[in-house]
């Protein structure tokens, strides 16, 4: 089975199984999935994004922001 991740501007955008962006190991895939399952709860007007170093980074949500 193949595992992949997509990172843009040092932010992990997605991970998946099959053919995709950058191929990763099963253990890296499982580590990312564990991090995503334990995402911190954001305060009002903010959210968190997972960096390429597998650290949570808080950011402020704006109306013109394309962050999700």
C-alpha positions as CSV (number, residue, x, y, z in Angstrom):
1,X,0.0,0.0,0.0
2,X,1.2,3.5,-0.7
3,X,0.9,6.5,1.6
4,X,1.3,10.2,0.7
5,X,1.1,13.7,2.1
6,X,0.7,17.1,0.5
7,X,2.6,20.0,2.1
8,X,2.4,23.6,0.9
9,X,4.2,26.6,2.5
10,X,5.3,24.2,5.4
11,X,1.6,23.3,6.2
12,X,0.4,19.8,5.9
13,X,-2.7,20.0,3.7
14,X,-3.6,16.4,3.4
15,X,-2.6,12.7,3.8
16,X,-4.0,9.7,2.1
17,X,-3.6,6.2,0.8
18,X,-2.9,5.4,-2.9
19,X,-1.2,7.6,-5.4
20,X,-0.8,11.2,-4.5
21,X,1.7,13.9,-3.7
22,X,4.9,13.0,-1.7
23,X,5.2,9.4,-0.8
24,X,5.7,8.7,2.9
25,X,6.1,5.6,5.1
26,X,3.2,3.9,6.9
27,X,4.7,5.0,10.2
28,X,4.8,8.6,9.1
29,X,1.2,8.4,7.9
30,X,0.1,6.9,11.2
31,X,2.0,9.6,13.1
32,X,0.2,12.3,11.1
33,X,-3.2,10.7,11.6
34,X,-2.6,10.5,15.3
35,X,-1.7,14.2,15.4
36,X,-4.8,15.1,13.4
37,X,-7.0,13.0,15.8
38,X,-5.6,15.1,18.7
39,X,-6.0,18.5,17.3
40,X,-6.3,21.2,20.0
41,X,-9.5,23.0,20.5
42,X,-9.3,26.5,19.1
43,X,-10.6,29.7,20.8
44,X,-13.2,31.8,19.0
45,X,-11.9,33.4,15.8
46,X,-8.9,31.1,15.6
47,X,-8.0,27.6,14.3
48,X,-5.0,25.3,14.1
49,X,-3.0,24.0,11.2
50,X,-0.4,21.2,11.2
51,X,3.0,22.3,10.1
52,X,5.4,20.1,8.1
53,X,7.3,19.6,11.4
54,X,4.1,18.0,12.9
55,X,3.5,20.9,15.3
56,X,0.2,22.7,15.7
57,X,0.3,26.4,14.7
58,X,-2.6,28.7,15.7
59,X,-3.8,31.2,13.2
60,X,-6.6,33.8,13.1
61,X,-9.5,33.2,10.8
62,X,-10.3,36.0,8.5
63,X,-13.1,36.4,6.0
64,X,-10.7,36.7,3.0
65,X,-8.6,33.8,4.3
66,X,-8.5,30.6,2.2
67,X,-7.3,28.6,5.3
68,X,-9.5,25.8,6.5
